[in-house]
Amino acid sequence: MGNYPKLLNLDTETEQSLLSYLNDE
């Protein structure tokens, strides 16, 4: 649960990257 870039303004690409990061944990 760390540094999420533009957490309050996610676009699709960022959202997918974030989901991939969480799933990789």
PDB file of N, CA, C and O in Angstrom, chain B, residues numbered from 101:
ATOM      1  N   MET B 101       0.859  -1.197   0.000  1.00  0.00           N
ATOM      2  CA  MET B 101       0.000   0.000   0.000  1.00  0.00           C
ATOM      3  C   MET B 101       0.888   1.238   0.000  1.00  0.00           C
ATOM      4  O   MET B 101       1.073   1.870   1.040  1.00  0.00           O
ATOM      5  N   GLY B 102       1.427   1.581  -1.140  1.00  0.00           N
ATOM      6  CA  GLY B 102       2.457   2.616  -1.191  1.00  0.00           C
ATOM      7  C   GLY B 102       2.109   3.791  -2.085  1.00  0.00           C
ATOM      8  O   GLY B 102       1.038   4.385  -1.962  1.00  0.00           O
ATOM      9  N   ASN B 103       3.019   4.117  -2.981  1.00  0.00           N
ATOM     10  CA  ASN B 103       2.918   5.345  -3.767  1.00  0.00           C
ATOM     11  C   ASN B 103       2.120   5.115  -5.048  1.00  0.00           C
ATOM     12  O   ASN B 103       2.607   4.490  -5.990  1.00  0.00           O
ATOM     13  N   TYR B 104       0.894   5.623  -5.072  1.00  0.00           N
ATOM     14  CA  TYR B 104       0.058   5.487  -6.251  1.00  0.00           C
ATOM     15  C   TYR B 104      -0.024   6.820  -6.985  1.00  0.00           C
ATOM     16  O   TYR B 104      -0.597   7.771  -6.454  1.00  0.00           O
ATOM     17  N   PRO B 105       0.532   6.917  -8.189  1.00  0.00           N
ATOM     18  CA  PRO B 105       0.501   8.158  -8.954  1.00  0.00           C
ATOM     19  C   PRO B 105      -0.913   8.506  -9.408  1.00  0.00           C
ATOM     20  O   PRO B 105      -1.618   7.660  -9.959  1.00  0.00           O
ATOM     21  N   LYS B 106      -1.326   9.744  -9.180  1.00  0.00           N
ATOM     22  CA  LYS B 106      -2.630  10.253  -9.633  1.00  0.00           C
ATOM     23  C   LYS B 106      -3.781   9.355  -9.190  1.00  0.00           C
ATOM     24  O   LYS B 106      -4.667   9.033  -9.981  1.00  0.00           O
ATOM     25  N   LEU B 107      -3.761   8.954  -7.919  1.00  0.00           N
ATOM     26  CA  LEU B 107      -4.740   7.997  -7.416  1.00  0.00           C
ATOM     27  C   LEU B 107      -6.165   8.516  -7.560  1.00  0.00           C
ATOM     28  O   LEU B 107      -7.097   7.738  -7.766  1.00  0.00           O
ATOM     29  N   LEU B 108      -6.333   9.833  -7.453  1.00  0.00           N
ATOM     30  CA  LEU B 108      -7.665  10.418  -7.535  1.00  0.00           C
ATOM     31  C   LEU B 108      -8.058  10.754  -8.969  1.00  0.00           C
ATOM     32  O   LEU B 108      -9.145  11.280  -9.209  1.00  0.00           O
ATOM     33  N   ASN B 109      -7.177  10.453  -9.926  1.00  0.00           N
ATOM     34  CA  ASN B 109      -7.445  10.802 -11.321  1.00  0.00           C
ATOM     35  C   ASN B 109      -6.937   9.691 -12.228  1.00  0.00           C
ATOM     36  O   ASN B 109      -6.120   9.923 -13.119  1.00  0.00           O
ATOM     37  N   LEU B 110      -7.435   8.471 -11.987  1.00  0.00           N
ATOM     38  CA  LEU B 110      -6.975   7.325 -12.742  1.00  0.00           C
ATOM     39  C   LEU B 110      -7.592   7.296 -14.135  1.00  0.00           C
ATOM     40  O   LEU B 110      -8.806   7.400 -14.303  1.00  0.00           O
ATOM     41  N   ASP B 111      -6.719   7.151 -15.125  1.00  0.00           N
ATOM     42  CA  ASP B 111      -7.224   6.819 -16.449  1.00  0.00           C
ATOM     43  C   ASP B 111      -7.130   5.304 -16.627  1.00  0.00           C
ATOM     44  O   ASP B 111      -6.638   4.611 -15.736  1.00  0.00           O
ATOM     45  N   THR B 112      -7.583   4.795 -17.733  1.00  0.00           N
ATOM     46  CA  THR B 112      -7.663   3.348 -17.925  1.00  0.00           C
ATOM     47  C   THR B 112      -6.295   2.696 -17.829  1.00  0.00           C
ATOM     48  O   THR B 112      -6.138   1.664 -17.176  1.00  0.00           O
ATOM     49  N   GLU B 113      -5.311   3.293 -18.474  1.00  0.00           N
ATOM     50  CA  GLU B 113      -3.975   2.701 -18.503  1.00  0.00           C
ATOM     51  C   GLU B 113      -3.361   2.657 -17.112  1.00  0.00           C
ATOM     52  O   GLU B 113      -2.755   1.658 -16.724  1.00  0.00           O
ATOM     53  N   THR B 114      -3.521   3.744 -16.363  1.00  0.00           N
ATOM     54  CA  THR B 114      -3.005   3.793 -14.997  1.00  0.00           C
ATOM     55  C   THR B 114      -3.741   2.799 -14.112  1.00  0.00           C
ATOM     56  O   THR B 114      -3.135   2.134 -13.273  1.00  0.00           O
ATOM     57  N   GLU B 115      -5.046   2.703 -14.303  1.00  0.00           N
ATOM     58  CA  GLU B 115      -5.845   1.770 -13.510  1.00  0.00           C
ATOM     59  C   GLU B 115      -5.392   0.330 -13.743  1.00  0.00           C
ATOM     60  O   GLU B 115      -5.250  -0.440 -12.793  1.00  0.00           O
ATOM     61  N   GLN B 116      -5.169  -0.029 -14.999  1.00  0.00           N
ATOM     62  CA  GLN B 116      -4.703  -1.375 -15.314  1.00  0.00           C
ATOM     63  C   GLN B 116      -3.331  -1.644 -14.715  1.00  0.00           C
ATOM     64  O   GLN B 116      -3.063  -2.743 -14.229  1.00  0.00           O
ATOM     65  N   SER B 117      -2.457  -0.632 -14.750  1.00  0.00           N
ATOM     66  CA  SER B 117      -1.129  -0.777 -14.159  1.00  0.00           C
ATOM     67  C   SER B 117      -1.231  -0.986 -12.658  1.00  0.00           C
ATOM     68  O   SER B 117      -0.509  -1.802 -12.086  1.00  0.00           O
ATOM     69  N   LEU B 118      -2.139  -0.238 -12.018  1.00  0.00           N
ATOM     70  CA  LEU B 118      -2.331  -0.360 -10.578  1.00  0.00           C
ATOM     71  C   LEU B 118      -2.882  -1.733 -10.217  1.00  0.00           C
ATOM     72  O   LEU B 118      -2.423  -2.357  -9.260  1.00  0.00           O
ATOM     73  N   LEU B 119      -3.860  -2.200 -10.974  1.00  0.00           N
ATOM     74  CA  LEU B 119      -4.421  -3.521 -10.725  1.00  0.00           C
ATOM     75  C   LEU B 119      -3.373  -4.610 -10.898  1.00  0.00           C
ATOM     76  O   LEU B 119      -3.324  -5.564 -10.122  1.00  0.00           O
ATOM     77  N   SER B 120      -2.537  -4.461 -11.918  1.00  0.00           N
ATOM     78  CA  SER B 120      -1.468  -5.427 -12.145  1.00  0.00           C
ATOM     79  C   SER B 120      -0.483  -5.422 -10.992  1.00  0.00           C
ATOM     80  O   SER B 120       0.006  -6.475 -10.582  1.00  0.00           O
ATOM     81  N   TYR B 121      -0.187  -4.229 -10.464  1.00  0.00           N
ATOM     82  CA  TYR B 121       0.725  -4.097  -9.323  1.00  0.00           C
ATOM     83  C   TYR B 121       0.148  -4.781  -8.089  1.00  0.00           C
ATOM     84  O   TYR B 121       0.852  -5.506  -7.387  1.00  0.00           O
ATOM     85  N   LEU B 122      -1.132  -4.545  -7.831  1.00  0.00           N
ATOM     86  CA  LEU B 122      -1.770  -5.149  -6.663  1.00  0.00           C
ATOM     87  C   LEU B 122      -1.834  -6.665  -6.795  1.00  0.00           C
ATOM     88  O   LEU B 122      -1.607  -7.385  -5.823  1.00  0.00           O
ATOM     89  N   ASN B 123      -2.141  -7.150  -7.990  1.00  0.00           N
ATOM     90  CA  ASN B 123      -2.238  -8.586  -8.216  1.00  0.00           C
ATOM     91  C   ASN B 123      -0.882  -9.272  -8.107  1.00  0.00           C
ATOM     92  O   ASN B 123      -0.801 -10.459  -7.788  1.00  0.00           O
ATOM     93  N   ASP B 124       0.186  -8.515  -8.375  1.00  0.00           N
ATOM     94  CA  ASP B 124       1.534  -9.057  -8.327  1.00  0.00           C
ATOM     95  C   ASP B 124       2.052  -9.172  -6.899  1.00  0.00           C
ATOM     96  O   ASP B 124       3.003  -9.909  -6.639  1.00  0.00           O
ATOM     97  N   GLU B 125       1.428  -8.445  -5.973  1.00  0.00           N
ATOM     98  CA  GLU B 125       1.866  -8.461  -4.572  1.00  0.00           C
ATOM     99  C   GLU B 125       1.573  -9.807  -3.912  1.00  0.00           C
ATOM    100  O   GLU B 125       1.877  -9.995  -2.734  1.00  0.00           O
TER     101      GLU B 125
END
